[in-house]
Amino acid sequence: MHNSSSRLHRSRHLLYKVLFILTAAISVYAAAFTLSASVSDRLPATICLRENESKTIDFDIPMTASMEIMQSSSVSNVSVRNVKAVNFHEPVSFIAGEAGEYHINVKLMGLFNIKTVHVNVLSKSSLIPCGFPVGIYLKTDGVLIAGTTEFTDINGQTVMPCAGLVKTGDYIVSVNDSAITSKSEFMSCVNSCNGSPLVLGIRRSSPAGTDTVYVQITPQKDTKGEYKTGIWVKDDSQGIGTLTYIAPDSSFGALGHPISDPDSGCMLAIRSGALYNARILSIAKGQRGKPGEFIGSINYNESNRIGNITDNRNNGIYGFIDSSDTLISQYGLKQMDISFKEDIEKGEAFIQTFVSGRCELYRISIDDISYNDSSNRNITFSVTDKNLLDITNGIVQGMSGSPIIQNDRIIGAVTHVFVDDSTCGYGIFIENMLN
């Protein structure tokens, strides 16, 4: 009986010991996981360095971790002070070699992978910040479906031939296996169908990617005897925006955000586009709940064209200026180095914009910086310049793309205005536009 009791006691003791070890291990893992998630949010996803530059970044994170540098190009490496054990509570020094792309794996206790930080080492680059208004004209890549609608047919019935077959934001790229590129081509196919079915090639985007699907639609006559499908289409877009920069190779970036279709809200896929000189006739001041806007005119004659648009992306529109020297001289622009996000400071900065007949600098205050935000709302700022407030009451529609400058370097561009407060807005990092 005594031996049996002793064995039971030892078994319980061993079981308690195992449970204690398991509980401790789970607690350590949970704490490490929680800490890793918290630190990951505070570590930047990307760090940009200039070639042969030494940069010190204060992450202000109360932890020590190991860092493994993985080179993904064949050029000189990037080094980090105290590579094996970096104390993130103290400033960390990065030393860059030649231009290239690198990856740094950050690990807690050498075991838990916290984050992979991408390091881009770039050649020293400078841009010419602009800030003047431009007219924008885009041709869509395919015929955009801006919406669908019912209509009354020749028999007085409410019909919608396209119901359940197409979606707002789709692009029609072919009809009966013949490629189309314009609204007029699509309407011609519908008008001449004589009631026969049309097979539409549809380019459709989804989170998984872009596919081409084929749908069959039979147009029906409306009360006027005209064939209709119930599809609203468009093949172009136009408006006024602000040029952000001109690069030494005459390429440009503008807006800091994409051009989207106002009906569908979808970013436009473009086939081609052009920039034109624009005239600002007046400015409607911003009010609470109602953003202001530039009111202007655009002459779309070829003689007024100043460049070609090649891309419409999440971070702006891009292309090439035809005669950049003429524009630089006309607006009295000067070249500036760029600053990466780690160099941006809260406090005084300027936006360069065209609201008084010339490009001028107006004072703002940078209130917040979102280092890890990959969108176009990285910089939160407020307008403090009395002259700009008198003219516009802050940020108005059409100013998107106005360059943001700090310490005589271009750091970003204006992208959005606060609807409830026109004196406040968002900006994008210039490095995000360049990427």
ChimeraX attribute file (.defattr): number of C-alpha atoms within 10 A of each C-alpha:
attribute: neighborCount
match mode: 1-to-1
recipient: residues
	/A:1	6
	/A:2	7
	/A:3	8
	/A:4	9
	/A:5	10
	/A:6	11
	/A:7	12
	/A:8	12
	/A:9	12
	/A:10	12
	/A:11	12
	/A:12	12
	/A:13	12
	/A:14	12
	/A:15	12
	/A:16	12
	/A:17	12
	/A:18	12
	/A:19	12
	/A:20	12
	/A:21	12
	/A:22	12
	/A:23	12
	/A:24	12
	/A:25	12
	/A:26	12
	/A:27	12
	/A:28	12
	/A:29	13
	/A:30	12
	/A:31	12
	/A:32	17
	/A:33	16
	/A:34	12
	/A:35	14
	/A:36	19
	/A:37	13
	/A:38	13
	/A:39	19
	/A:40	18
	/A:41	13
	/A:42	15
	/A:43	20
	/A:44	20
	/A:45	16
	/A:46	18
	/A:47	20
	/A:48	18
	/A:49	25
	/A:50	20
	/A:51	19
	/A:52	17
	/A:53	16
	/A:54	15
	/A:55	17
	/A:56	15
	/A:57	14
	/A:58	12
	/A:59	17
	/A:60	14
	/A:61	15
	/A:62	10
	/A:63	14
	/A:64	17
	/A:65	19
	/A:66	21
	/A:67	23
	/A:68	16
	/A:69	19
	/A:70	15
	/A:71	16
	/A:72	11
	/A:73	11
	/A:74	9
	/A:75	13
	/A:76	13
	/A:77	20
	/A:78	27
	/A:79	15
	/A:80	20
	/A:81	14
	/A:82	12
	/A:83	16
	/A:84	14
	/A:85	16
	/A:86	19
	/A:87	19
	/A:88	18
	/A:89	13
	/A:90	16
	/A:91	16
	/A:92	18
	/A:93	17
	/A:94	18
	/A:95	18
	/A:96	24
	/A:97	18
	/A:98	17
	/A:99	20
	/A:100	21
	/A:101	19
	/A:102	20
	/A:103	19
	/A:104	19
	/A:105	15
	/A:106	24
	/A:107	20
	/A:108	20
	/A:109	12
	/A:110	14
	/A:111	11
	/A:112	15
	/A:113	17
	/A:114	23
	/A:115	20
	/A:116	20
	/A:117	19
	/A:118	18
	/A:119	22
	/A:120	19
	/A:121	23
	/A:122	18
	/A:123	14
	/A:124	13
	/A:125	13
	/A:126	17
	/A:127	21
	/A:128	21
	/A:129	33
	/A:130	29
	/A:131	32
	/A:132	29
	/A:133	28
	/A:134	25
	/A:135	24
	/A:136	25
	/A:137	19
	/A:138	24
	/A:139	21
	/A:140	20
	/A:141	20
	/A:142	24
	/A:143	28
	/A:144	29
	/A:145	22
	/A:146	21
	/A:147	17
	/A:148	18
	/A:149	13
	/A:150	16
	/A:151	18
	/A:152	16
	/A:153	19
	/A:154	15
	/A:155	9
	/A:156	10
	/A:157	12
	/A:158	11
	/A:159	18
	/A:160	21
	/A:161	19
	/A:162	20
	/A:163	15
	/A:164	8
	/A:165	12
	/A:166	21
	/A:167	17
	/A:168	18
	/A:169	23
	/A:170	22
	/A:171	28
	/A:172	27
	/A:173	21
	/A:174	21
	/A:175	20
	/A:176	13
	/A:177	12
	/A:178	10
	/A:179	15
	/A:180	18
	/A:181	19
	/A:182	20
	/A:183	18
	/A:184	14
	/A:185	15
	/A:186	19
	/A:187	15
	/A:188	10
	/A:189	15
	/A:190	22
	/A:191	15
	/A:192	11
	/A:193	15
	/A:194	14
	/A:195	15
	/A:196	12
	/A:197	15
	/A:198	19
	/A:199	16
	/A:200	24
	/A:201	22
	/A:202	24
	/A:203	20
	/A:204	17
	/A:205	13
	/A:206	7
	/A:207	5
	/A:208	6
	/A:209	7
	/A:210	10
	/A:211	10
	/A:212	14
	/A:213	12
	/A:214	17
	/A:215	14
	/A:216	15
	/A:217	19
	/A:218	18
	/A:219	22
	/A:220	25
	/A:221	19
	/A:222	19
	/A:223	14
	/A:224	9
	/A:225	10
	/A:226	15
	/A:227	22
	/A:228	24
	/A:229	23
	/A:230	18
	/A:231	19
	/A:232	15
	/A:233	22
	/A:234	18
	/A:235	21
	/A:236	21
	/A:237	17
	/A:238	15
	/A:239	15
	/A:240	27
	/A:241	24
	/A:242	28
	/A:243	29
	/A:244	33
	/A:245	28
	/A:246	25
	/A:247	17
	/A:248	13
	/A:249	10
	/A:250	17
	/A:251	18
	/A:252	25
	/A:253	26
	/A:254	30
	/A:255	29
	/A:256	33
	/A:257	25
	/A:258	19
	/A:259	25
	/A:260	16
	/A:261	18
	/A:262	11
	/A:263	11
	/A:264	16
	/A:265	12
	/A:266	16
	/A:267	16
	/A:268	25
	/A:269	21
	/A:270	20
	/A:271	17
	/A:272	17
	/A:273	22
	/A:274	22
	/A:275	26
	/A:276	22
	/A:277	20
	/A:278	22
	/A:279	18
	/A:280	19
	/A:281	9
	/A:282	11
	/A:283	17
	/A:284	15
	/A:285	20
	/A:286	25
	/A:287	17
	/A:288	12
	/A:289	11
	/A:290	14
	/A:291	21
	/A:292	23
	/A:293	18
	/A:294	21
	/A:295	14
	/A:296	17
	/A:297	15
	/A:298	20
	/A:299	13
	/A:300	16
	/A:301	8
	/A:302	9
	/A:303	9
	/A:304	14
	/A:305	20
	/A:306	19
	/A:307	21
	/A:308	21
	/A:309	23
	/A:310	16
	/A:311	19
	/A:312	23
	/A:313	18
	/A:314	17
	/A:315	24
	/A:316	24
	/A:317	24
	/A:318	23
	/A:319	21
	/A:320	20
	/A:321	21
	/A:322	15
	/A:323	11
	/A:324	19
	/A:325	12
	/A:326	11
	/A:327	17
	/A:328	16
	/A:329	10
	/A:330	10
	/A:331	16
	/A:332	12
	/A:333	17
	/A:334	11
	/A:335	18
	/A:336	15
	/A:337	14
	/A:338	22
	/A:339	24
	/A:340	18
	/A:341	24
	/A:342	17
	/A:343	13
	/A:344	21
	/A:345	15
	/A:346	14
	/A:347	13
	/A:348	16
	/A:349	24
	/A:350	24
	/A:351	26
	/A:352	25
	/A:353	28
	/A:354	19
	/A:355	19
	/A:356	11
	/A:357	11
	/A:358	14
	/A:359	19
	/A:360	19
	/A:361	18
	/A:362	19
	/A:363	19
	/A:364	23
	/A:365	18
	/A:366	24
	/A:367	14
	/A:368	15
	/A:369	21
	/A:370	16
	/A:371	19
	/A:372	15
	/A:373	15
	/A:374	15
	/A:375	15
	/A:376	24
	/A:377	20
	/A:378	23
	/A:379	26
	/A:380	21
	/A:381	23
	/A:382	23
	/A:383	22
	/A:384	18
	/A:385	18
	/A:386	12
	/A:387	13
	/A:388	21
	/A:389	17
	/A:390	10
	/A:391	14
	/A:392	20
	/A:393	22
	/A:394	27
	/A:395	29
	/A:396	25
	/A:397	20
	/A:398	24
	/A:399	30
	/A:400	29
	/A:401	33
	/A:402	31
	/A:403	33
	/A:404	30
	/A:405	25
	/A:406	21
	/A:407	13
	/A:408	14
	/A:409	19
	/A:410	30
	/A:411	26
	/A:412	32
	/A:413	36
	/A:414	32
	/A:415	28
	/A:416	26
	/A:417	25
	/A:418	20
	/A:419	18
	/A:420	13
	/A:421	18
	/A:422	25
	/A:423	24
	/A:424	22
	/A:425	23
	/A:426	22
	/A:427	28
	/A:428	32
	/A:429	30
	/A:430	25
	/A:431	16
	/A:432	19
	/A:433	22
	/A:434	11
	/A:435	6
